[in-house]
Amino acid sequence: MSRKFALAGAVALALTVTPLAAGTASAATEQEAAVTTVYYSTASAPTFRSVINAGAANWNRSVTNVRLVERNSGASLRYTEGNDPRGSYASTNGHGSGTIFIDYTQARQYNPTRIAAHETGHALGLPDHYSGPCSELMSGGGPGPSCTNAVPNSAERSRVNQLWANGLVATSAERAVETIYGF
């Protein structure tokens, strides 16, 4: 008799636990689906590939709703390098696409990882705030060359997570507008 009850109990327990496990997997899948991936290319900025990847890694460790992934083919965000009297800048719509230019001269004067992470912040939707402290990544070159912080602060992380909460769905009119931001 006890074997019948044990078997019935085991079956009942299995039926009770299985939906919980499936529910947990489903919730995790939904959360993963909410993350938007922005593909970026370093093919036109080989000198700065490692610092661009470090800047992207700083963002990936800091935010949860968007992921930056290097992929040279089909990338919506391109990094380039060269000399420009304007210095480094991002030409972007703030919705994960555009071009980020890293200037050789400026990268020798300022921390290049900070430059890359700062300009990437524009592609994620953040504006400049030059009067901010060094702890604020989007203060760019405002705090001076001694500032080496390349990590977004809590307000910047929060704003990017807020902007990308629903995949940062841009209207076609918004996608067409590009703004140029300097470092």
C-alpha positions in Angstrom: 0.0 0.0 0.0 2.7 2.5 0.9 4.3 2.1 -2.6 1.1 3.2 -4.3 0.9 6.3 -2.1 4.6 7.0 -2.6 4.2 6.7 -6.4 1.0 8.9 -6.4 2.8 11.5 -4.2 5.8 11.5 -6.6 3.6 12.1 -9.6 1.7 14.8 -7.9 4.9 16.5 -6.8 6.3 16.3 -10.4 3.2 17.8 -11.8 3.4 20.6 -9.2 7.1 21.4 -9.8 7.1 21.2 -13.6 4.9 24.3 -14.2 7.1 26.3 -11.8 10.2 25.5 -13.7 8.6 26.3 -17.0 7.3 29.6 -15.6 10.8 30.5 -14.5 12.3 29.8 -17.8 9.6 31.7 -19.6 10.2 34.8 -17.4 13.9 34.6 -18.1 13.3 34.3 -21.8 11.0 37.3 -21.8 13.6 39.4 -19.9 16.3 38.4 -22.4 14.0 39.3 -25.3 13.6 42.8 -23.9 17.3 43.4 -24.3 18.1 45.2 -27.5 21.4 44.5 -29.2 23.3 47.3 -31.0 26.0 46.0 -33.4 29.0 48.1 -33.8 32.0 48.0 -36.2 35.6 48.8 -35.4 36.8 48.0 -39.0 37.5 51.7 -39.8 39.1 52.3 -36.4 41.7 49.5 -36.0 44.0 51.7 -33.9 41.3 52.1 -31.2 39.7 48.6 -31.4 40.7 47.6 -27.9 39.6 50.9 -26.3 36.3 50.9 -28.2 35.7 47.3 -26.9 36.7 48.4 -23.4 34.2 51.3 -23.6 31.5 49.0 -24.9 32.2 46.5 -22.1 31.9 49.4 -19.5 28.4 50.1 -20.9 27.5 46.4 -21.0 28.4 46.0 -17.4 26.5 49.1 -16.5 23.1 48.7 -18.2 20.6 45.9 -18.7 18.3 46.9 -21.5 20.8 47.3 -24.3 23.9 45.3 -25.3 26.7 46.4 -27.5 28.2 43.7 -29.7 31.1 44.0 -32.1 30.2 42.8 -35.6 31.8 44.4 -38.6 29.2 43.2 -41.1 25.8 44.8 -40.8 26.6 47.0 -37.9 24.4 50.1 -37.3 27.1 51.9 -35.3 30.5 52.5 -37.0 33.7 53.8 -35.4 36.2 55.6 -37.5 39.6 57.3 -36.8 41.7 60.1 -38.1 42.7 63.7 -37.7 40.0 66.4 -37.4 40.5 69.9 -35.9 37.1 69.4 -34.2 38.4 66.5 -32.2 36.4 63.3 -31.5 32.7 63.3 -32.1 29.6 61.2 -32.6 27.1 61.7 -35.4 24.1 59.8 -34.3 20.4 59.7 -33.9 20.7 58.5 -30.4 19.0 55.2 -31.3 22.0 53.0 -31.6 23.1 54.0 -35.1 25.5 56.5 -36.6 29.3 57.1 -36.8 31.7 57.8 -34.0 35.0 59.5 -34.9 38.0 59.2 -32.7 40.7 61.9 -33.3 44.3 60.9 -33.0 45.5 64.1 -31.4 42.7 64.2 -28.8 43.2 60.5 -28.0 46.9 61.3 -27.1 45.7 64.1 -24.8 42.7 62.5 -23.2 42.0 59.0 -22.0 41.0 57.1 -25.2 38.7 54.7 -23.4 36.8 57.6 -21.9 36.5 59.2 -25.3 35.1 55.9 -26.8 32.7 55.3 -23.9 31.6 59.0 -23.9 30.8 59.0 -27.6 29.1 55.7 -27.3 26.8 57.3 -24.7 25.5 59.6 -27.4 24.6 56.6 -29.6 22.7 55.3 -26.6 20.7 58.6 -26.3 22.7 60.7 -23.8 23.6 64.4 -24.4 26.8 66.2 -23.5 27.1 67.8 -20.0 30.5 69.5 -20.2 30.1 71.3 -16.9 29.7 67.9 -15.0 32.4 66.4 -12.8 34.8 63.7 -13.9 32.6 61.0 -12.3 30.0 61.9 -15.0 31.0 60.2 -18.3 29.0 62.6 -20.4 31.0 65.5 -19.1 33.5 64.5 -21.8 36.6 66.7 -22.0 35.1 69.3 -19.6 36.9 68.1 -16.5 40.3 68.1 -18.4 42.8 65.6 -19.5 43.5 64.3 -16.0 40.0 62.7 -15.9 40.3 59.1 -16.9 36.8 57.8 -15.7 35.3 55.7 -18.6 32.3 54.3 -16.7 28.8 55.8 -16.7 27.6 57.0 -13.3 24.3 55.9 -11.7 22.2 58.7 -13.3 23.6 57.9 -16.8 23.0 54.2 -16.3 19.5 54.8 -15.2 18.7 57.1 -18.1 20.0 54.6 -20.7 18.0 51.8 -19.1 15.0 54.0 -19.2 15.5 55.0 -22.8 16.0 51.4 -23.9 13.3 49.8 -21.7 11.2 49.0 -24.7 14.0 48.6 -27.2 14.1 52.4 -27.8 11.7 52.2 -30.7 12.3 55.3 -32.8 9.9 56.7 -35.3 11.2 57.0 -38.9 11.4 60.8 -38.4 13.6 60.3 -35.3 15.9 57.8 -37.1 16.4 60.4 -39.9 17.7 63.1 -37.5 21.4 62.9 -36.7 23.0 65.2 -34.1 26.8 65.7 -33.9 28.2 65.7 -30.4 31.9 66.6 -29.6 34.1 65.3 -26.8 
